[in-house]
Amino acid sequence: MIQNGSVIENVFLVDSSISNNVDGMGALQESESSKIRRSAAVNVSVKGLVAAGGIVGKTENGALVEDCSVTGRVQGTYDHPSLGARTGGIAGWHGGGTIRRCYTKVQIVAPARKGNGGLIGGPDTGSPVIEHSISLSSGDGYRIAGLMCWKI
């Protein structure tokens, strides 16, 4: 596992699949407050219980995902009664930090639409930031964010 506070740069994951029944599944990292820059997950399939993301499962304060892109499929399998699966193209749960200049074109797959988004699935608290990013994602989620507590 990548350590908290690590830097991931210039990593390209192509035609890969990752699946596990855990909270916080991402193609490049599970969760922490790392910096991920100039990286891509191309034609990937990510499947997790909740907080599944195309780049990272969960972010925390201090996290940075910058100049990244994702294509493929991201799936969350658990339908929390009020929060949903929290599945997102970049991050399943964007609890803090910044997502900047990122692009997604993924199919979001989940038991229900609530809590899922083309860029981020959650959160419903905190003050995550999304800057200069675009989602062309489709499926069981909203275009940008699954839950509405974020700044653009």
VEXDREN-2710 file (C-alpha; in Angstrom, 1 decimal):
% VEXDREN-2710
k/r/px/py/pz
1/MET/0.0/0.0/0.0
2/ILE/1.1/3.5/-0.8
3/GLN/2.0/5.4/2.4
4/ASN/0.0/8.4/3.7
5/GLY/1.6/11.6/2.3
6/SER/3.3/9.9/-0.7
7/VAL/3.7/11.4/-4.1
8/ILE/2.5/9.4/-7.2
9/GLU/3.6/11.1/-10.5
10/ASN/3.6/10.0/-14.2
11/VAL/1.9/6.7/-13.6
12/PHE/-0.2/5.2/-16.4
13/LEU/-2.4/2.1/-15.7
14/VAL/-3.8/0.7/-18.9
15/ASP/-6.3/-2.1/-19.6
16/SER/-6.4/-3.2/-15.9
17/SER/-9.0/-4.6/-13.5
18/ILE/-9.1/-4.4/-9.7
19/SER/-11.9/-5.8/-7.6
20/ASN/-12.2/-6.3/-3.8
21/ASN/-15.1/-6.1/-1.4
22/VAL/-13.5/-3.2/0.6
23/ASP/-14.2/0.4/1.5
24/GLY/-12.0/2.8/-0.4
25/MET/-10.9/1.1/-3.6
26/GLY/-9.1/3.0/-6.3
27/ALA/-7.1/2.1/-9.4
28/LEU/-3.9/3.9/-8.1
29/GLN/-4.5/4.2/-4.4
30/GLU/-7.0/3.1/-1.7
31/SER/-7.1/6.2/0.5
32/GLU/-4.9/8.7/2.2
33/SER/-3.7/12.3/1.8
34/SER/-1.2/11.7/-1.0
35/LYS/-0.4/13.8/-4.0
36/ILE/-1.2/12.2/-7.4
37/ARG/-0.1/14.1/-10.4
38/ARG/0.1/13.7/-14.2
39/SER/-1.3/10.1/-14.1
40/ALA/-4.0/8.2/-15.8
41/ALA/-6.1/5.0/-15.5
42/VAL/-7.0/4.1/-19.1
43/ASN/-9.7/1.5/-19.9
44/VAL/-9.8/0.3/-16.2
45/SER/-12.4/-1.5/-14.2
46/VAL/-12.5/-0.7/-10.5
47/LYS/-15.0/-2.5/-8.3
48/GLY/-15.4/-2.1/-4.5
49/LEU/-17.9/-2.1/-1.7
50/VAL/-18.2/1.7/-1.2
51/ALA/-16.0/4.7/-2.0
52/ALA/-14.7/3.2/-5.3
53/GLY/-12.9/5.7/-7.5
54/GLY/-11.1/5.6/-10.8
55/ILE/-7.9/7.1/-9.3
56/VAL/-8.3/6.9/-5.5
57/GLY/-10.9/5.4/-3.2
58/LYS/-10.9/8.2/-0.6
59/THR/-9.2/11.5/-0.2
60/GLU/-8.4/13.4/3.1
61/ASN/-7.4/17.0/3.8
62/GLY/-4.1/17.7/2.1
63/ALA/-4.8/15.3/-0.8
64/LEU/-4.2/16.5/-4.3
65/VAL/-5.2/14.8/-7.5
66/GLU/-4.0/16.9/-10.4
67/ASP/-3.7/16.6/-14.2
68/CYS/-5.2/13.1/-14.1
69/SER/-7.6/11.2/-16.4
70/VAL/-9.7/8.0/-16.1
71/THR/-11.6/6.0/-18.7
72/GLY/-13.4/2.7/-18.1
73/ARG/-15.8/1.5/-15.5
74/VAL/-16.1/2.2/-11.7
75/GLN/-18.5/0.2/-9.6
76/GLY/-19.7/0.3/-6.0
77/THR/-21.8/-2.6/-4.8
78/TYR/-23.2/-1.5/-1.4
79/ASP/-26.3/0.8/-1.2
80/HIS/-26.0/2.7/2.0
81/PRO/-29.6/3.9/2.9
82/SER/-28.8/7.6/2.7
83/LEU/-25.3/7.9/1.1
84/GLY/-25.4/5.2/-1.6
85/ALA/-22.3/3.5/-2.9
86/ARG/-20.2/6.7/-3.1
87/THR/-18.7/5.8/-6.4
88/GLY/-16.8/8.4/-8.5
89/GLY/-14.7/8.7/-11.6
90/ILE/-11.7/10.3/-9.8
91/ALA/-12.5/9.6/-6.1
92/GLY/-15.3/7.6/-4.4
93/TRP/-15.1/9.8/-1.3
94/HIS/-13.5/13.2/-1.7
95/GLY/-13.3/14.2/1.9
96/GLY/-10.8/16.9/1.6
97/GLY/-8.0/18.3/-0.6
98/THR/-8.2/19.3/-4.2
99/ILE/-9.0/17.7/-7.5
100/ARG/-7.6/19.9/-10.3
101/ARG/-7.5/19.7/-14.1
102/CYS/-8.9/16.1/-14.2
103/TYR/-11.0/14.4/-16.9
104/THR/-13.3/11.3/-16.6
105/LYS/-15.2/9.3/-19.0
106/VAL/-16.3/6.3/-17.0
107/GLN/-19.4/4.2/-16.7
108/ILE/-20.6/4.5/-13.1
109/VAL/-22.3/1.3/-11.9
110/ALA/-24.1/1.1/-8.5
111/PRO/-27.3/-0.2/-7.0
112/ALA/-28.8/3.4/-6.9
113/ARG/-27.9/6.8/-8.3
114/LYS/-27.6/8.6/-5.0
115/GLY/-24.1/9.2/-3.7
116/ASN/-22.3/8.6/-7.1
117/GLY/-20.8/11.2/-9.5
118/GLY/-18.7/11.4/-12.6
119/LEU/-15.9/13.1/-10.7
120/ILE/-16.6/12.3/-7.0
121/GLY/-19.1/10.2/-5.2
122/GLY/-19.2/12.0/-1.8
123/PRO/-18.8/13.4/0.7
124/ASP/-21.7/15.0/2.5
125/THR/-19.4/16.9/4.9
126/GLY/-16.1/18.7/4.8
127/SER/-14.9/21.2/2.2
128/PRO/-13.4/19.4/-0.8
129/VAL/-12.4/21.4/-3.8
130/ILE/-12.8/20.6/-7.5
131/GLU/-11.1/23.0/-10.0
132/HIS/-11.0/23.1/-13.8
133/SER/-12.2/19.4/-14.2
134/ILE/-14.6/17.8/-16.6
135/SER/-16.7/14.6/-16.5
136/LEU/-18.2/12.9/-19.6
137/SER/-19.2/10.0/-17.4
138/SER/-22.5/8.1/-17.6
139/GLY/-24.5/5.5/-15.7
140/ASP/-25.7/5.4/-12.1
141/GLY/-24.5/8.8/-10.9
142/TYR/-24.7/12.5/-11.3
143/ARG/-22.5/14.3/-13.7
144/ILE/-20.1/15.9/-11.2
145/ALA/-20.7/14.8/-7.6
146/GLY/-23.0/12.4/-5.8
147/LEU/-23.6/14.4/-2.7
148/MET/-23.7/18.1/-2.5
149/CYS/-21.1/19.6/-0.2
150/TRP/-18.2/20.8/-2.4
151/LYS/-16.7/24.0/-3.9
152/ILE/-16.0/24.5/-7.6
END
